[in-house]
Amino acid sequence: MWFLNQETGCTWEVMDQELTLRLQASGHYEQVEEPQPDETKQEAAQTKVQATKNMKRTEKAQIKEEQETAHE
């Protein structure tokens, strides 16, 4: 399944069922169709630094979501 992060505009393919369920329940992500090849080329053009920053941000967002869920 593919998800769009509404805050960053990044589209991610998610294979893990547990993560898919969390993203579907989150208001920050929207399930979308698989991106077209031209969009994939743009994503591939990211530098390693940009990809690392995005990954760190995603990890922080995931931790924050888990903490919010734990408090509820």
N, C-alpha and C positions, 0 to 999 in steps of 0.2 A: 504494500500500500504506500502511497505517496502522501506526504503531508506538507503543507505550507505553513511556515512560521510567520504569523501575521506581524510580528514585531520587526523581524529582520528581512522578510521577503525571501528567505532561503527555502528551497524545496528539498525534502529528504525522503529517501526510500526507507521504509521501516519494515523489517522482516520479523522482528520479535513480537509475538502476540501480546505479551504483557505490556510492552511499551505502546503498542498500537491502541490498546484499550485506554491507557492513561492519556494518550494524545487526543483520542476521540472525546474523552470527558473534559479535557482542558479547553478553556475559551481562547487560548493563544494559538491554537493550531487548527487548520482546516484541511480536511481530506480533499485531495485534488486528483485529477487524471495524471497519468504518467507524462512528464514533460517531453516536448518534441525534441528531435536531435539538435536543432539549432540552439535551444536553451541549454542542452547538455554541454555543448562546445563552450559556451560562455562560462559555465561552472568550471570546466576543465582549465580555463585560462587563469583561474585564481592562483596567486602565488602561495608558496608554503606558509608564509607568514599570515596571510589572510585566512587560510584554511585552519591554521593553528588557533588564531584568535576566535574564529567561529566555533571551533571545537570546545575551547575553554568556556566560551559564553554558554554554549549548549549544556555543558556539564554543570555549570553554575545554575542555570535555569532548572535543570532536572533536580538538582539537590534542593533548590528552593521549593519546587512543586512537591517533592517528597516531604519536606518539612511542613508545608501548609496542610498536606493531606493528613499527616500525623497529628496535627493540632486540632483537626476537625473531629 
